[in-house]
């Protein structure tokens, strides 16, 4: 049976729509954040049922707001996880009324697109596959289209691509098609992204420019905003829930050399580190950086010298890792490449 994956969705008996995070899920619950709730009106709708977006964009400050809402109004969705030593939103499996699998929804769209947006999805997947990308079966669709609450007049296309090999192929296809059917992000939207990214993470213009240059997976197609997110295949999920235990032991700003970045394509993004120096914070042996903030996926290459801020987590009784995008820091932390 297929394993739960990052950016799958589940719907609960209240009509809440939760997005799964990562690949570590307790046997009886899904690790997930609240994305949409039913509303009397709103931009997103499925038939006569409207939805409100509780999370405008993923950031620890916004996640904290959804946790406060659930803790106050629906506490059964908040629990303590002893494996990761944290309180977070978890969806009990018995509360799930529907499990949304992105690859199944996409195959239905490819077989019979039902509106102009779904037709653009079909056209984009066919274009990428025909330009040397992976087969259509390697893709999925997430976000509002997955949930059938999209509006063709404004909704974006959020594609998934399953597996490392398929990701390499789709990245090459996107590069080949740029300047043709695949267009750059609209200037006004890109300008907003630059300003918002600098403000949310305290990054200088050069740092934002570096990240922007590496964002191969954001573009426009038929005047629609598109994002592509690599997701692990079952055989690429390297850790079972409970195999390791994690404990926050402080915060730190470090300088380090990236030793391996192969797993930075996925979320959470993982970087093996070498030659680590603690600039500020607790003196610990840190061997890895893990980012739950998608901005820092594929942000650095092996050999790059980086500066990063985050929460230090001890793994079992051994060395530690630095976690970016964790709630232990109000801004989530950051990753910068030294230039």
C-alpha positions as CSV (number, residue, x, y, z in Angstrom):
1,X,0.0,0.0,0.0
2,X,1.2,3.5,-0.9
3,X,2.9,5.4,2.0
4,X,1.7,8.9,3.1
5,X,3.6,11.6,1.3
6,X,4.4,15.3,1.6
7,X,1.6,17.4,0.1
8,X,-1.0,14.7,0.2
9,X,-4.3,16.1,1.7
10,X,-6.9,14.6,4.1
11,X,-10.4,15.9,4.7
12,X,-12.1,15.5,8.1
13,X,-15.6,15.1,9.3
14,X,-15.8,18.8,9.9
15,X,-14.8,19.5,6.3
16,X,-11.3,20.7,7.3
17,X,-8.7,20.2,4.7
18,X,-5.2,19.3,6.0
19,X,-1.9,19.1,4.0
20,X,0.5,16.4,5.1
21,X,4.0,17.4,6.0
22,X,7.0,15.2,5.2
23,X,7.0,11.4,5.6
24,X,7.0,10.7,9.3
25,X,3.5,9.9,10.5
26,X,2.5,8.1,13.7
27,X,0.6,4.9,13.1
28,X,-2.7,6.4,14.1
29,X,-2.3,10.0,12.9
30,X,-1.1,12.1,10.0
31,X,1.4,14.9,10.6
32,X,-0.4,17.8,8.8
33,X,-1.2,21.5,8.9
34,X,-4.6,23.0,8.5
35,X,-5.0,24.7,5.0
36,X,-8.7,25.2,4.4
37,X,-11.9,25.3,6.5
38,X,-15.6,25.5,5.4
39,X,-17.0,29.0,5.2
40,X,-20.2,30.8,4.3
41,X,-18.5,32.4,1.3
42,X,-15.1,32.7,-0.3
43,X,-13.0,32.3,-3.4
44,X,-12.6,28.5,-3.1
45,X,-15.7,26.3,-3.5
46,X,-16.8,22.8,-4.3
47,X,-20.3,23.0,-5.5
48,X,-22.3,25.0,-2.9
49,X,-19.6,24.5,-0.2
50,X,-17.2,27.4,0.2
51,X,-13.8,27.3,1.9
52,X,-11.6,29.8,3.6
53,X,-7.8,29.5,3.3
54,X,-6.4,29.4,6.9
55,X,-2.8,29.3,5.7
56,X,-2.0,32.0,3.0
57,X,1.6,30.7,2.7
58,X,3.7,28.3,4.7
59,X,5.7,30.0,7.4
60,X,6.2,29.2,11.1
61,X,4.2,32.3,12.1
62,X,1.2,31.3,10.1
63,X,1.5,27.7,11.2
64,X,1.4,28.9,14.8
65,X,-1.9,30.7,14.1
66,X,-3.5,27.5,12.8
67,X,-2.3,25.6,15.9
68,X,-3.8,28.3,18.2
69,X,-7.1,28.0,16.3
70,X,-7.2,24.2,16.6
71,X,-6.0,24.2,20.2
72,X,-8.9,26.5,21.2
73,X,-11.7,25.2,19.0
74,X,-10.7,21.6,18.0
75,X,-8.2,20.3,20.4
76,X,-8.4,16.7,19.2
77,X,-6.2,17.8,16.3
78,X,-3.3,18.9,18.6
79,X,-1.2,16.4,20.3
80,X,2.3,15.8,21.6
81,X,4.6,13.7,19.5
82,X,7.2,11.9,21.7
83,X,9.3,10.9,18.7
84,X,9.9,14.6,17.6
85,X,9.3,16.0,21.1
86,X,6.9,18.6,19.9
87,X,3.2,19.6,20.0
88,X,1.8,20.0,16.5
89,X,-1.4,19.4,14.5
90,X,-2.0,15.7,13.8
91,X,-5.1,14.3,12.2
92,X,-6.4,11.0,13.8
93,X,-6.9,8.5,11.1
94,X,-10.5,7.8,12.3
95,X,-11.3,11.5,11.7
96,X,-10.4,11.3,8.0
97,X,-13.4,11.1,5.6
98,X,-11.4,11.3,2.4
99,X,-7.7,10.9,1.6
100,X,-6.5,12.8,-1.5
101,X,-3.8,11.2,-3.6
102,X,-2.3,13.7,-6.0
103,X,-1.3,11.2,-8.6
104,X,-4.8,9.7,-8.8
105,X,-6.4,13.1,-9.2
106,X,-4.0,14.0,-12.0
107,X,-4.7,10.9,-13.9
108,X,-8.4,11.7,-13.8
109,X,-7.6,15.2,-15.1
110,X,-5.5,13.8,-18.0
111,X,-8.2,11.4,-19.0
112,X,-11.0,14.0,-19.0
113,X,-10.1,17.7,-18.1
114,X,-13.3,19.4,-16.9
115,X,-12.5,23.1,-17.2
116,X,-10.0,25.5,-18.7
117,X,-7.6,25.2,-15.8
118,X,-7.6,21.4,-15.9
119,X,-7.0,21.6,-19.7
120,X,-3.9,23.7,-19.0
121,X,-2.8,21.1,-16.5
122,X,-3.1,18.4,-19.1
123,X,-1.3,20.5,-21.7
124,X,1.6,21.3,-19.3
125,X,2.1,17.7,-18.3
126,X,2.0,16.6,-21.9
127,X,4.5,19.4,-22.8
128,X,6.9,18.4,-20.1
129,X,6.7,14.7,-20.9
130,X,7.2,15.4,-24.6
131,X,10.3,17.5,-24.0
132,X,12.2,14.7,-22.4
133,X,10.5,14.9,-19.0
134,X,9.2,11.9,-17.1
135,X,6.1,10.0,-18.1
136,X,2.7,11.6,-17.0
137,X,2.4,8.8,-14.4
138,X,5.3,10.4,-12.5
139,X,3.4,13.6,-11.8
140,X,0.7,14.5,-9.4
141,X,-1.4,17.6,-8.7
142,X,-1.8,19.2,-5.3
143,X,-3.4,22.4,-3.8
144,X,-6.9,23.5,-4.7
145,X,-7.0,21.5,-7.9
146,X,-6.4,18.3,-6.0
147,X,-9.3,19.2,-3.6
148,X,-11.6,20.2,-6.5
149,X,-12.1,23.7,-4.9
150,X,-10.2,25.6,-7.6
151,X,-11.4,28.5,-9.7
152,X,-10.1,28.6,-13.3
153,X,-10.2,32.4,-13.2
154,X,-7.4,32.7,-10.6
155,X,-6.1,29.3,-9.2
156,X,-2.5,28.3,-9.7
157,X,-1.1,24.9,-10.9
158,X,0.8,23.1,-8.2
159,X,2.4,20.0,-9.7
160,X,4.2,17.2,-7.9
161,X,6.9,15.0,-9.5
162,X,7.6,11.7,-7.8
163,X,11.2,10.6,-7.4
164,X,14.8,11.8,-7.8
165,X,15.2,10.4,-11.4
166,X,11.9,12.0,-12.6
167,X,12.9,15.3,-11.0
168,X,16.1,15.4,-12.9
169,X,14.2,14.9,-16.1
170,X,11.5,17.5,-15.5
171,X,14.2,20.0,-14.5
172,X,15.9,19.5,-17.8
173,X,12.6,19.8,-19.6
174,X,11.8,23.0,-17.9
175,X,15.2,24.4,-18.8
176,X,14.7,23.4,-22.5
177,X,11.3,25.0,-22.7
178,X,12.1,28.3,-21.0
179,X,11.6,31.2,-23.3
180,X,9.0,29.4,-25.2
181,X,5.8,27.9,-23.8
182,X,7.3,28.2,-20.3
183,X,7.5,31.9,-19.4
184,X,9.2,33.7,-16.5
185,X,7.1,34.7,-13.5
186,X,5.2,38.0,-14.1
187,X,7.3,41.0,-13.0
188,X,4.8,42.3,-10.5
189,X,4.5,38.9,-8.9
190,X,8.2,38.4,-8.8
191,X,8.7,41.9,-7.3
192,X,6.3,41.0,-4.5
193,X,8.1,37.7,-3.9
194,X,11.4,39.4,-3.6
195,X,10.1,41.9,-1.0
196,X,8.1,39.3,0.9
197,X,11.1,36.9,1.0
198,X,13.5,39.6,2.3
199,X,11.0,40.6,4.9
200,X,10.0,37.2,6.2
201,X,13.5,35.9,6.5
202,X,15.6,39.0,7.0
203,X,17.6,38.3,3.8
204,X,19.7,40.9,2.0
205,X,19.0,41.6,-1.7
206,X,22.0,39.5,-2.8
207,X,20.7,36.5,-0.8
208,X,17.3,36.8,-2.4
209,X,18.8,37.1,-5.8
210,X,20.8,33.9,-5.2
211,X,17.6,32.0,-4.2
212,X,15.7,33.5,-7.2
213,X,18.3,32.3,-9.6
214,X,17.9,28.7,-8.4
215,X,14.1,28.6,-8.5
216,X,13.8,26.5,-11.7
217,X,10.4,25.1,-10.5
218,X,8.4,28.4,-10.5
219,X,7.2,29.8,-13.8
220,X,4.2,30.8,-15.9
221,X,2.3,28.7,-18.4
222,X,-0.6,30.0,-20.4
223,X,-0.5,33.0,-18.1
224,X,-0.9,30.8,-15.0
225,X,1.5,30.6,-12.1
226,X,3.0,27.1,-11.8
227,X,5.1,25.5,-9.1
228,X,6.6,22.0,-9.3
229,X,7.5,20.1,-6.1
230,X,9.7,17.0,-6.0
231,X,8.3,14.3,-3.7
232,X,9.9,11.0,-2.6
233,X,8.7,7.7,-4.0
234,X,8.0,4.9,-1.5
235,X,11.5,3.4,-2.0
236,X,13.1,6.8,-1.4
237,X,11.5,7.3,2.0
238,X,14.6,6.6,4.2
239,X,13.2,6.7,7.7
240,X,10.3,5.0,9.5
241,X,8.4,6.7,12.2
242,X,10.1,6.0,15.6
243,X,13.4,4.9,14.1
244,X,15.0,8.0,15.5
245,X,14.1,10.4,18.3
246,X,14.6,14.1,18.2
247,X,15.0,16.6,21.0
248,X,15.5,20.4,20.7
249,X,18.5,21.5,22.7
250,X,18.9,25.1,21.7
251,X,19.2,27.5,18.8
252,X,22.2,28.5,16.9
253,X,23.7,30.3,13.9
254,X,26.3,28.3,12.2
255,X,28.8,28.5,9.3
256,X,29.5,25.2,7.5
257,X,30.5,23.6,4.2
258,X,27.8,21.6,2.3
259,X,29.1,18.0,2.0
260,X,26.1,16.6,0.2
261,X,22.9,18.2,-1.1
262,X,21.3,15.2,-3.0
263,X,18.3,15.3,-0.6
264,X,17.8,19.0,-0.8
265,X,15.4,18.5,-3.7
266,X,12.7,17.1,-1.4
267,X,10.9,18.6,1.6
268,X,12.2,18.6,4.2
269,X,15.4,19.5,2.4
270,X,18.5,17.8,3.9
271,X,22.1,18.9,3.6
272,X,25.1,16.9,5.0
273,X,27.5,19.4,6.6
274,X,31.3,19.5,7.2
275,X,33.6,22.0,8.9
276,X,30.9,23.4,11.1
277,X,31.6,26.5,13.2
278,X,29.0,27.7,15.7
279,X,28.8,31.5,15.4
280,X,26.1,32.0,18.0
281,X,24.3,29.6,20.4
282,X,25.0,26.3,22.0
283,X,28.2,24.5,21.2
284,X,27.1,21.2,19.7
285,X,28.3,18.7,17.1
286,X,26.1,19.5,14.1
287,X,26.3,17.1,11.1
288,X,23.2,18.0,9.1
289,X,20.9,20.8,8.2
290,X,17.2,20.1,7.6
291,X,14.8,22.7,6.2
292,X,11.0,22.5,6.5
293,X,10.9,25.8,4.6
294,X,10.6,25.1,0.9
295,X,12.4,28.3,0.0
296,X,15.7,26.6,1.0
297,X,15.3,23.5,-1.1
298,X,18.2,23.2,-3.6
299,X,19.6,26.4,-2.1
300,X,23.2,25.3,-2.0
301,X,25.6,22.8,-3.7
302,X,28.3,20.6,-2.4
303,X,31.4,22.7,-1.6
304,X,29.3,25.8,-0.9
305,X,30.1,27.6,2.4
306,X,26.8,28.5,4.1
307,X,25.5,30.5,7.1
308,X,22.3,29.2,8.7
309,X,20.2,29.8,11.7
310,X,17.8,27.4,13.2
311,X,16.9,25.1,16.1
312,X,19.4,22.5,17.2
313,X,17.9,19.0,17.5
314,X,19.8,16.1,19.0
315,X,19.2,12.9,17.1
316,X,18.9,9.9,19.5
317,X,22.0,10.2,21.7
318,X,24.4,11.1,18.9
319,X,25.3,14.2,16.8
320,X,22.8,17.0,16.2
321,X,21.1,18.6,13.2
322,X,20.1,22.2,12.6
323,X,16.4,22.6,11.7
324,X,15.3,25.6,9.7
325,X,11.5,26.3,9.6
326,X,10.9,25.0,13.1
327,X,8.7,26.7,15.6
328,X,11.5,27.3,18.1
329,X,12.4,30.5,16.2
330,X,9.7,33.1,15.5
331,X,11.1,33.7,12.0
332,X,11.9,30.1,11.3
333,X,15.6,30.8,10.7
334,X,17.4,31.0,7.3
335,X,20.1,29.5,5.0
336,X,22.5,31.8,3.1
337,X,25.3,30.9,0.7
338,X,28.5,32.8,1.4
339,X,29.7,34.7,-1.7
